[in-house]
Amino acid sequence: MLKGFYDIKNFTSYVILGSRVDYRIMTEAQIDAIIYSKSNKLIWGLTYGASVEYKFKKLGIILEYLGHPDFRPVLDKKTLANNTQLKIPANSFIVTTGLKYYLN
């Protein structure tokens, strides 16, 4: 994981970049278990993002964005079990806001 910080007066920002692995968990009752019956349970991907925080006294206001694309379209070239060739990428993003209280 690579994380770089930059401070300007009361503002702190950072960027983040790193690899990730997700593990798919399914129950037998799920309909997509038929579609994914021969696909990999490990999903390799990437995490990237940026954040900015404004600090005043012992409080910080945070805004953060994280993206989570997966590498399945690149790595998984097999045809799915029922031959529909349906591809569902697991790309997602997270936007977080919050308050941080500093104890020291």
KOLGU-4560 file (N, C-alpha, C; in nm, 3 decimals, padded with zeros to 5 digits):
<recs>
<n_xx: 00.084 n_yy: -00.117 n_zz: 00.000 ca_xx: 00.000 ca_yy: 00.000 ca_zz: 00.000 c_xx: 00.089 c_yy: 00.123 c_zz: 00.000 mol: A seq: 1 type: MET>
<n_xx: 00.059 n_yy: 00.216 n_zz: -00.088 ca_xx: 00.133 ca_yy: 00.341 ca_zz: -00.097 c_xx: 00.040 c_yy: 00.454 c_zz: -00.052 mol: A seq: 2 type: LEU>
<n_xx: 00.084 n_yy: 00.533 n_zz: 00.045 ca_xx: 00.002 ca_yy: 00.642 ca_zz: 00.097 c_xx: 00.090 c_yy: 00.764 c_zz: 00.114 mol: A seq: 3 type: LYS>
<n_xx: 00.054 n_yy: 00.873 n_zz: 00.047 ca_xx: 00.132 ca_yy: 00.994 ca_zz: 00.055 c_xx: 00.052 c_yy: 01.108 c_zz: 00.114 mol: A seq: 4 type: GLY>
<n_xx: 00.111 n_yy: 01.181 n_zz: 00.209 ca_xx: 00.046 ca_yy: 01.293 ca_zz: 00.278 c_xx: 00.104 c_yy: 01.426 c_zz: 00.232 mol: A seq: 5 type: PHE>
<n_xx: 00.022 n_yy: 01.530 n_zz: 00.241 ca_xx: 00.068 ca_yy: 01.665 ca_zz: 00.214 c_xx: -00.009 c_yy: 01.760 c_zz: 00.306 mol: A seq: 6 type: TYR>
<n_xx: 00.062 n_yy: 01.842 n_zz: 00.382 ca_xx: 00.001 ca_yy: 01.935 ca_zz: 00.477 c_xx: 00.020 c_yy: 02.080 c_zz: 00.432 mol: A seq: 7 type: ASP>
<n_xx: -00.089 n_yy: 02.158 n_zz: 00.442 ca_xx: -00.084 ca_yy: 02.303 ca_zz: 00.419 c_xx: -00.166 c_yy: 02.368 c_zz: 00.530 mol: A seq: 8 type: ILE>
<n_xx: -00.101 n_yy: 02.434 n_zz: 00.623 ca_xx: -00.166 ca_yy: 02.498 ca_zz: 00.737 c_xx: -00.264 c_yy: 02.402 c_zz: 00.805 mol: A seq: 9 type: LYS>
<n_xx: -00.393 n_yy: 02.431 n_zz: 00.800 ca_xx: -00.494 ca_yy: 02.349 ca_zz: 00.868 c_xx: -00.546 c_yy: 02.234 c_zz: 00.781 mol: A seq: 10 type: ASN>
<n_xx: -00.498 n_yy: 02.221 n_zz: 00.660 ca_xx: -00.545 ca_yy: 02.117 ca_zz: 00.568 c_xx: -00.444 c_yy: 02.004 c_zz: 00.559 mol: A seq: 11 type: PHE>
<n_xx: -00.492 n_yy: 01.883 n_zz: 00.559 ca_xx: -00.410 ca_yy: 01.765 ca_zz: 00.532 c_xx: -00.478 c_yy: 01.688 c_zz: 00.420 mol: A seq: 12 type: THR>
<n_xx: -00.400 n_yy: 01.647 n_zz: 00.321 ca_xx: -00.455 ca_yy: 01.565 ca_zz: 00.214 c_xx: -00.366 c_yy: 01.443 c_zz: 00.195 mol: A seq: 13 type: SER>
<n_xx: -00.424 n_yy: 01.338 n_zz: 00.139 ca_xx: -00.343 ca_yy: 01.221 ca_zz: 00.108 c_xx: -00.400 c_yy: 01.151 c_zz: -00.015 mol: A seq: 14 type: TYR>
<n_xx: -00.315 n_yy: 01.075 n_zz: -00.079 ca_xx: -00.355 ca_yy: 00.986 ca_zz: -00.187 c_xx: -00.314 c_yy: 00.845 c_zz: -00.146 mol: A seq: 15 type: VAL>
<n_xx: -00.387 n_yy: 00.748 n_zz: -00.196 ca_xx: -00.362 ca_yy: 00.609 ca_zz: -00.158 c_xx: -00.371 c_yy: 00.521 c_zz: -00.283 mol: A seq: 16 type: ILE>
<n_xx: -00.285 n_yy: 00.421 n_zz: -00.291 ca_xx: -00.284 ca_yy: 00.328 ca_zz: -00.403 c_xx: -00.231 c_yy: 00.194 c_zz: -00.355 mol: A seq: 17 type: LEU>
<n_xx: -00.302 n_yy: 00.088 n_zz: -00.385 ca_xx: -00.257 ca_yy: -00.044 ca_zz: -00.344 c_xx: -00.342 c_yy: -00.155 c_zz: -00.403 mol: A seq: 18 type: GLY>
<n_xx: -00.296 n_yy: -00.275 n_zz: -00.389 ca_xx: -00.369 ca_yy: -00.391 ca_zz: -00.440 c_xx: -00.464 c_yy: -00.443 c_zz: -00.333 mol: A seq: 19 type: SER>
<n_xx: -00.561 n_yy: -00.525 n_zz: -00.376 ca_xx: -00.653 ca_yy: -00.586 ca_zz: -00.281 c_xx: -00.701 c_yy: -00.719 c_zz: -00.336 mol: A seq: 20 type: ARG>
<n_xx: -00.751 n_yy: -00.803 n_zz: -00.247 ca_xx: -00.810 ca_yy: -00.932 ca_zz: -00.284 c_xx: -00.942 c_yy: -00.945 c_zz: -00.210 mol: A seq: 21 type: VAL>
<n_xx: -01.048 n_yy: -00.973 n_zz: -00.284 ca_xx: -01.179 ca_yy: -01.001 ca_zz: -00.225 c_xx: -01.206 c_yy: -01.150 c_zz: -00.237 mol: A seq: 22 type: ASP>
<n_xx: -01.280 n_yy: -01.203 n_zz: -00.143 ca_xx: -01.319 ca_yy: -01.344 ca_zz: -00.146 c_xx: -01.470 c_yy: -01.352 c_zz: -00.156 mol: A seq: 23 type: TYR>
<n_xx: -01.519 n_yy: -01.411 n_zz: -00.264 ca_xx: -01.663 ca_yy: -01.420 ca_zz: -00.286 c_xx: -01.723 c_yy: -01.530 c_zz: -00.199 mol: A seq: 24 type: ARG>
<n_xx: -01.826 n_yy: -01.496 n_zz: -00.122 ca_xx: -01.899 ca_yy: -01.591 ca_zz: -00.037 c_xx: -02.043 c_yy: -01.594 c_zz: -00.086 mol: A seq: 25 type: ILE>
<n_xx: -02.093 n_yy: -01.714 n_zz: -00.115 ca_xx: -02.231 ca_yy: -01.729 ca_zz: -00.163 c_xx: -02.297 c_yy: -01.845 c_zz: -00.090 mol: A seq: 26 type: MET>
<n_xx: -02.429 n_yy: -01.838 n_zz: -00.082 ca_xx: -02.506 ca_yy: -01.949 ca_zz: -00.028 c_xx: -02.565 c_yy: -02.028 c_zz: -00.144 mol: A seq: 27 type: THR>
<n_xx: -02.606 n_yy: -02.151 n_zz: -00.120 ca_xx: -02.664 ca_yy: -02.234 ca_zz: -00.226 c_xx: -02.797 c_yy: -02.180 c_zz: -00.275 mol: A seq: 28 type: GLU>
<n_xx: -02.863 n_yy: -02.100 n_zz: -00.193 ca_xx: -02.994 ca_yy: -02.048 ca_zz: -00.231 c_xx: -02.987 c_yy: -01.933 c_zz: -00.330 mol: A seq: 29 type: ALA>
<n_xx: -02.869 n_yy: -01.876 n_zz: -00.349 ca_xx: -02.858 ca_yy: -01.761 ca_zz: -00.439 c_xx: -02.867 c_yy: -01.804 c_zz: -00.585 mol: A seq: 30 type: GLN>
<n_xx: -02.941 n_yy: -01.729 n_zz: -00.662 ca_xx: -02.957 ca_yy: -01.760 ca_zz: -00.804 c_xx: -02.826 c_yy: -01.741 c_zz: -00.880 mol: A seq: 31 type: ILE>
<n_xx: -02.744 n_yy: -01.646 n_zz: -00.839 ca_xx: -02.619 ca_yy: -01.624 ca_zz: -00.912 c_xx: -02.515 c_yy: -01.731 c_zz: -00.884 mol: A seq: 32 type: ASP>
<n_xx: -02.543 n_yy: -01.823 n_zz: -00.791 ca_xx: -02.451 ca_yy: -01.934 ca_zz: -00.769 c_xx: -02.444 c_yy: -02.022 c_zz: -00.894 mol: A seq: 33 type: ALA>
<n_xx: -02.549 n_yy: -02.030 n_zz: -00.969 ca_xx: -02.549 ca_yy: -02.107 ca_zz: -01.094 c_xx: -02.461 c_yy: -02.037 c_zz: -01.196 mol: A seq: 34 type: ILE>
<n_xx: -02.472 n_yy: -01.906 n_zz: -01.206 ca_xx: -02.395 ca_yy: -01.831 ca_zz: -01.305 c_xx: -02.246 c_yy: -01.836 c_zz: -01.273 mol: A seq: 35 type: ILE>
<n_xx: -02.213 n_yy: -01.824 n_zz: -01.145 ca_xx: -02.074 ca_yy: -01.816 ca_zz: -01.106 c_xx: -02.016 c_yy: -01.950 c_zz: -01.061 mol: A seq: 36 type: TYR>
<n_xx: -02.080 n_yy: -02.059 n_zz: -01.091 ca_xx: -02.037 ca_yy: -02.187 ca_zz: -01.036 c_xx: -01.894 c_yy: -02.224 c_zz: -01.075 mol: A seq: 37 type: SER>
<n_xx: -01.844 n_yy: -02.177 n_zz: -01.189 ca_xx: -01.709 ca_yy: -02.212 ca_zz: -01.232 c_xx: -01.614 c_yy: -02.094 c_zz: -01.230 mol: A seq: 38 type: LYS>
<n_xx: -01.655 n_yy: -01.982 n_zz: -01.175 ca_xx: -01.565 ca_yy: -01.866 ca_zz: -01.170 c_xx: -01.484 c_yy: -01.868 c_zz: -01.042 mol: A seq: 39 type: SER>
<n_xx: -01.380 n_yy: -01.790 n_zz: -01.039 ca_xx: -01.290 ca_yy: -01.787 ca_zz: -00.924 c_xx: -01.357 c_yy: -01.723 c_zz: -00.803 mol: A seq: 40 type: ASN>
<n_xx: -01.324 n_yy: -01.772 n_zz: -00.684 ca_xx: -01.374 ca_yy: -01.711 ca_zz: -00.562 c_xx: -01.287 c_yy: -01.594 c_zz: -00.518 mol: A seq: 41 type: LYS>
<n_xx: -01.161 n_yy: -01.591 n_zz: -00.561 ca_xx: -01.074 ca_yy: -01.479 ca_zz: -00.531 c_xx: -01.087 c_yy: -01.375 c_zz: -00.641 mol: A seq: 42 type: LEU>
<n_xx: -01.109 n_yy: -01.251 n_zz: -00.603 ca_xx: -01.120 ca_yy: -01.141 ca_zz: -00.698 c_xx: -01.007 c_yy: -01.043 c_zz: -00.670 mol: A seq: 43 type: ILE>
<n_xx: -00.914 n_yy: -01.034 n_zz: -00.762 ca_xx: -00.800 ca_yy: -00.944 ca_zz: -00.747 c_xx: -00.841 c_yy: -00.806 c_zz: -00.794 mol: A seq: 44 type: TRP>
<n_xx: -00.796 n_yy: -00.704 n_zz: -00.723 ca_xx: -00.835 ca_yy: -00.569 ca_zz: -00.760 c_xx: -00.736 c_yy: -00.465 c_zz: -00.713 mol: A seq: 45 type: GLY>
<n_xx: -00.781 n_yy: -00.342 n_zz: -00.718 ca_xx: -00.699 ca_yy: -00.226 ca_zz: -00.687 c_xx: -00.778 c_yy: -00.133 c_zz: -00.595 mol: A seq: 46 type: LEU>
<n_xx: -00.710 n_yy: -00.067 n_zz: -00.506 ca_xx: -00.770 ca_yy: 00.038 ca_zz: -00.424 c_xx: -00.694 c_yy: 00.167 c_zz: -00.451 mol: A seq: 47 type: THR>
<n_xx: -00.768 n_yy: 00.274 n_zz: -00.482 ca_xx: -00.706 ca_yy: 00.404 ca_zz: -00.501 c_xx: -00.799 c_yy: 00.509 c_zz: -00.440 mol: A seq: 48 type: TYR>
<n_xx: -00.744 n_yy: 00.622 n_zz: -00.405 ca_xx: -00.831 ca_yy: 00.724 ca_zz: -00.348 c_xx: -00.756 c_yy: 00.848 c_zz: -00.306 mol: A seq: 49 type: GLY>
<n_xx: -00.834 n_yy: 00.942 n_zz: -00.254 ca_xx: -00.780 ca_yy: 01.068 ca_zz: -00.206 c_xx: -00.868 c_yy: 01.119 c_zz: -00.093 mol: A seq: 50 type: ALA>
<n_xx: -00.808 n_yy: 01.200 n_zz: -00.008 ca_xx: -00.882 ca_yy: 01.255 ca_zz: 00.105 c_xx: -00.830 c_yy: 01.393 c_zz: 00.137 mol: A seq: 51 type: SER>
<n_xx: -00.918 n_yy: 01.473 n_zz: 00.196 ca_xx: -00.879 ca_yy: 01.604 ca_zz: 00.247 c_xx: -00.942 c_yy: 01.619 c_zz: 00.386 mol: A seq: 52 type: VAL>
<n_xx: -00.865 n_yy: 01.679 n_zz: 00.476 ca_xx: -00.913 ca_yy: 01.701 ca_zz: 00.612 c_xx: -00.880 c_yy: 01.844 c_zz: 00.654 mol: A seq: 53 type: GLU>
<n_xx: -00.979 n_yy: 01.910 n_zz: 00.712 ca_xx: -00.958 ca_yy: 02.044 ca_zz: 00.767 c_xx: -00.956 c_yy: 02.031 c_zz: 00.919 mol: A seq: 54 type: TYR>
<n_xx: -00.846 n_yy: 02.077 n_zz: 00.982 ca_xx: -00.830 ca_yy: 02.065 ca_zz: 01.127 c_xx: -00.847 c_yy: 02.201 c_zz: 01.193 mol: A seq: 55 type: LYS>
<n_xx: -00.923 n_yy: 02.202 n_zz: 01.302 ca_xx: -00.930 ca_yy: 02.320 ca_zz: 01.387 c_xx: -00.943 c_yy: 02.273 c_zz: 01.531 mol: A seq: 56 type: PHE>
<n_xx: -00.853 n_yy: 02.324 n_zz: 01.614 ca_xx: -00.841 ca_yy: 02.284 ca_zz: 01.754 c_xx: -00.828 c_yy: 02.132 c_zz: 01.762 mol: A seq: 57 type: LYS>
<n_xx: -00.922 n_yy: 02.062 n_zz: 01.827 ca_xx: -00.912 ca_yy: 01.917 ca_zz: 01.841 c_xx: -01.006 c_yy: 01.842 c_zz: 01.748 mol: A seq: 58 type: LYS>
<n_xx: -01.064 n_yy: 01.911 n_zz: 01.650 ca_xx: -01.157 ca_yy: 01.848 ca_zz: 01.556 c_xx: -01.100 c_yy: 01.851 c_zz: 01.414 mol: A seq: 59 type: LEU>
<n_xx: -01.139 n_yy: 01.752 n_zz: 01.337 ca_xx: -01.106 ca_yy: 01.747 ca_zz: 01.196 c_xx: -01.229 c_yy: 01.708 c_zz: 01.116 mol: A seq: 60 type: GLY>
<n_xx: -01.252 n_yy: 01.776 n_zz: 01.004 ca_xx: -01.362 ca_yy: 01.743 ca_zz: 00.913 c_xx: -01.300 c_yy: 01.675 c_zz: 00.792 mol: A seq: 61 type: ILE>
<n_xx: -01.350 n_yy: 01.555 n_zz: 00.759 ca_xx: -01.286 ca_yy: 01.470 ca_zz: 00.658 c_xx: -01.381 c_yy: 01.447 c_zz: 00.540 mol: A seq: 62 type: ILE>
<n_xx: -01.326 n_yy: 01.449 n_zz: 00.420 ca_xx: -01.395 ca_yy: 01.406 ca_zz: 00.299 c_xx: -01.300 c_yy: 01.312 c_zz: 00.227 mol: A seq: 63 type: LEU>
<n_xx: -01.346 n_yy: 01.189 n_zz: 00.199 ca_xx: -01.258 ca_yy: 01.086 ca_zz: 00.142 c_xx: -01.330 c_yy: 01.015 c_zz: 00.028 mol: A seq: 64 type: GLU>
<n_xx: -01.255 n_yy: 00.984 n_zz: -00.076 ca_xx: -01.304 ca_yy: 00.906 ca_zz: -00.190 c_xx: -01.212 c_yy: 00.786 c_zz: -00.210 mol: A seq: 65 type: TYR>
<n_xx: -01.271 n_yy: 00.667 n_zz: -00.220 ca_xx: -01.194 ca_yy: 00.545 ca_zz: -00.251 c_xx: -01.260 c_yy: 00.473 c_zz: -00.368 mol: A seq: 66 type: LEU>
<n_xx: -01.180 n_yy: 00.430 n_zz: -00.463 ca_xx: -01.227 ca_yy: 00.351 ca_zz: -00.576 c_xx: -01.175 c_yy: 00.209 c_zz: -00.564 mol: A seq: 67 type: GLY>
<n_xx: -01.258 n_yy: 00.112 n_zz: -00.607 ca_xx: -01.222 ca_yy: -00.030 ca_zz: -00.595 c_xx: -01.253 c_yy: -00.105 c_zz: -00.725 mol: A seq: 68 type: HIS>
<n_xx: -01.176 n_yy: -00.083 n_zz: -00.832 ca_xx: -01.197 ca_yy: -00.164 ca_zz: -00.953 c_xx: -01.138 c_yy: -00.303 c_zz: -00.935 mol: A seq: 69 type: PRO>
<n_xx: -01.194 n_yy: -00.400 n_zz: -01.004 ca_xx: -01.136 ca_yy: -00.534 ca_zz: -00.998 c_xx: -01.070 c_yy: -00.568 c_zz: -01.132 mol: A seq: 70 type: ASP>
<n_xx: -00.983 n_yy: -00.669 n_zz: -01.129 ca_xx: -00.911 ca_yy: -00.712 ca_zz: -01.248 c_xx: -00.975 c_yy: -00.833 c_zz: -01.314 mol: A seq: 71 type: PHE>
<n_xx: -01.097 n_yy: -00.870 n_zz: -01.275 ca_xx: -01.161 ca_yy: -00.989 ca_zz: -01.328 c_xx: -01.176 c_yy: -00.987 c_zz: -01.481 mol: A seq: 72 type: ARG>
<n_xx: -01.217 n_yy: -00.875 n_zz: -01.542 ca_xx: -01.227 ca_yy: -00.877 ca_zz: -01.689 c_xx: -01.094 c_yy: -00.906 c_zz: -01.757 mol: A seq: 73 type: PRO>
<n_xx: -00.983 n_yy: -00.871 n_zz: -01.694 ca_xx: -00.850 ca_yy: -00.895 ca_zz: -01.752 c_xx: -00.805 c_yy: -01.039 c_zz: -01.723 mol: A seq: 74 type: VAL>
<n_xx: -00.828 n_yy: -01.088 n_zz: -01.601 ca_xx: -00.776 ca_yy: -01.218 ca_zz: -01.560 c_xx: -00.867 c_yy: -01.336 c_zz: -01.593 mol: A seq: 75 type: LEU>
<n_xx: -00.999 n_yy: -01.316 n_zz: -01.590 ca_xx: -01.094 ca_yy: -01.426 ca_zz: -01.607 c_xx: -01.148 c_yy: -01.427 c_zz: -01.749 mol: A seq: 76 type: ASP>
<n_xx: -01.083 n_yy: -01.500 n_zz: -01.838 ca_xx: -01.123 ca_yy: -01.507 ca_zz: -01.978 c_xx: -01.211 c_yy: -01.628 c_zz: -02.008 mol: A seq: 77 type: LYS>
<n_xx: -01.246 n_yy: -01.707 n_zz: -01.905 ca_xx: -01.326 ca_yy: -01.828 ca_zz: -01.927 c_xx: -01.472 c_yy: -01.793 c_zz: -01.953 mol: A seq: 78 type: LYS>
<n_xx: -01.539 n_yy: -01.878 n_zz: -02.028 ca_xx: -01.682 ca_yy: -01.864 ca_zz: -02.049 c_xx: -01.754 c_yy: -01.914 c_zz: -01.924 mol: A seq: 79 type: THR>
<n_xx: -01.859 n_yy: -01.846 n_zz: -01.887 ca_xx: -01.932 ca_yy: -01.884 ca_zz: -01.766 c_xx: -02.005 c_yy: -02.016 c_zz: -01.785 mol: A seq: 80 type: LEU>
<n_xx: -02.050 n_yy: -02.074 n_zz: -01.674 ca_xx: -02.105 ca_yy: -02.209 ca_zz: -01.672 c_xx: -02.222 c_yy: -02.228 c_zz: -01.767 mol: A seq: 81 type: ALA>
<n_xx: -02.313 n_yy: -02.131 n_zz: -01.773 ca_xx: -02.431 ca_yy: -02.149 ca_zz: -01.858 c_xx: -02.413 c_yy: -02.085 c_zz: -01.996 mol: A seq: 82 type: ASN>
<n_xx: -02.291 n_yy: -02.045 n_zz: -02.030 ca_xx: -02.256 ca_yy: -01.997 ca_zz: -02.162 c_xx: -02.331 c_yy: -01.870 c_zz: -02.202 mol: A seq: 83 type: ASN>
<n_xx: -02.372 n_yy: -01.789 n_zz: -02.106 ca_xx: -02.438 ca_yy: -01.662 ca_zz: -02.140 c_xx: -02.336 c_yy: -01.552 c_zz: -02.166 mol: A seq: 84 type: THR>
<n_xx: -02.213 n_yy: -01.574 n_zz: -02.126 ca_xx: -02.105 ca_yy: -01.476 ca_zz: -02.137 c_xx: -02.140 c_yy: -01.346 c_zz: -02.066 mol: A seq: 85 type: GLN>
<n_xx: -02.219 n_yy: -01.356 n_zz: -01.962 ca_xx: -02.256 ca_yy: -01.242 ca_zz: -01.880 c_xx: -02.136 c_yy: -01.201 c_zz: -01.796 mol: A seq: 86 type: LEU>
<n_xx: -02.100 n_yy: -01.074 n_zz: -01.800 ca_xx: -01.989 ca_yy: -01.024 ca_zz: -01.721 c_xx: -02.041 c_yy: -00.916 c_zz: -01.627 mol: A seq: 87 type: LYS>
<n_xx: -02.019 n_yy: -00.938 n_zz: -01.498 ca_xx: -02.061 ca_yy: -00.841 ca_zz: -01.397 c_xx: -01.936 c_yy: -00.795 c_zz: -01.323 mol: A seq: 88 type: ILE>
<n_xx: -01.885 n_yy: -00.677 n_zz: -01.354 ca_xx: -01.765 ca_yy: -00.631 ca_zz: -01.285 c_xx: -01.798 c_yy: -00.588 c_zz: -01.143 mol: A seq: 89 type: PRO>
<n_xx: -01.702 n_yy: -00.601 n_zz: -01.055 ca_xx: -01.720 ca_yy: -00.563 ca_zz: -00.916 c_xx: -01.653 c_yy: -00.429 c_zz: -00.889 mol: A seq: 90 type: ALA>
<n_xx: -01.678 n_yy: -00.333 n_zz: -00.974 ca_xx: -01.621 ca_yy: -00.201 ca_zz: -00.955 c_xx: -01.711 c_yy: -00.122 c_zz: -00.860 mol: A seq: 91 type: ASN>
<n_xx: -01.650 n_yy: -00.058 n_zz: -00.763 ca_xx: -01.729 ca_yy: 00.021 ca_zz: -00.668 c_xx: -01.648 c_yy: 00.140 c_zz: -00.622 mol: A seq: 92 type: SER>
<n_xx: -01.716 n_yy: 00.233 n_zz: -00.558 ca_xx: -01.648 ca_yy: 00.347 ca_zz: -00.498 c_xx: -01.717 c_yy: 00.382 c_zz: -00.367 mol: A seq: 93 type: PHE>
<n_xx: -01.642 n_yy: 00.447 n_zz: -00.280 ca_xx: -01.692 ca_yy: 00.484 ca_zz: -00.148 c_xx: -01.658 c_yy: 00.632 c_zz: -00.126 mol: A seq: 94 type: ILE>
<n_xx: -01.758 n_yy: 00.709 n_zz: -00.086 ca_xx: -01.737 ca_yy: 00.847 ca_zz: -00.047 c_xx: -01.771 c_yy: 00.856 c_zz: 00.101 mol: A seq: 95 type: VAL>
<n_xx: -01.675 n_yy: 00.904 n_zz: 00.180 ca_xx: -01.691 ca_yy: 00.910 ca_zz: 00.325 c_xx: -01.674 c_yy: 01.052 c_zz: 00.374 mol: A seq: 96 type: THR>
<n_xx: -01.760 n_yy: 01.093 n_zz: 00.464 ca_xx: -01.743 ca_yy: 01.220 ca_zz: 00.535 c_xx: -01.750 c_yy: 01.192 c_zz: 00.684 mol: A seq: 97 type: THR>
<n_xx: -01.685 n_yy: 01.276 n_zz: 00.760 ca_xx: -01.692 ca_yy: 01.251 ca_zz: 00.904 c_xx: -01.617 c_yy: 01.355 c_zz: 00.984 mol: A seq: 98 type: GLY>
<n_xx: -01.629 n_yy: 01.339 n_zz: 01.115 ca_xx: -01.557 ca_yy: 01.422 ca_zz: 01.212 c_xx: -01.456 c_yy: 01.337 c_zz: 01.285 mol: A seq: 99 type: LEU>
<n_xx: -01.341 n_yy: 01.394 n_zz: 01.311 ca_xx: -01.237 ca_yy: 01.326 ca_zz: 01.385 c_xx: -01.203 c_yy: 01.411 c_zz: 01.508 mol: A seq: 100 type: LYS>
<n_xx: -01.194 n_yy: 01.345 n_zz: 01.623 ca_xx: -01.156 ca_yy: 01.415 ca_zz: 01.746 c_xx: -01.019 c_yy: 01.367 c_zz: 01.788 mol: A seq: 101 type: TYR>
<n_xx: -00.927 n_yy: 01.461 n_zz: 01.807 ca_xx: -00.791 ca_yy: 01.428 ca_zz: 01.847 c_xx: -00.779 c_yy: 01.430 c_zz: 01.999 mol: A seq: 102 type: TYR>
<n_xx: -00.732 n_yy: 01.321 n_zz: 02.056 ca_xx: -00.719 ca_yy: 01.311 ca_zz: 02.202 c_xx: -00.598 c_yy: 01.384 c_zz: 02.258 mol: A seq: 103 type: LEU>
<n_xx: -00.492 n_yy: 01.398 n_zz: 02.180 ca_xx: -00.374 ca_yy: 01.466 ca_zz: 02.233 c_xx: -00.358 c_yy: 01.605 c_zz: 02.178 mol: A seq: 104 type: ASN>
</recs>
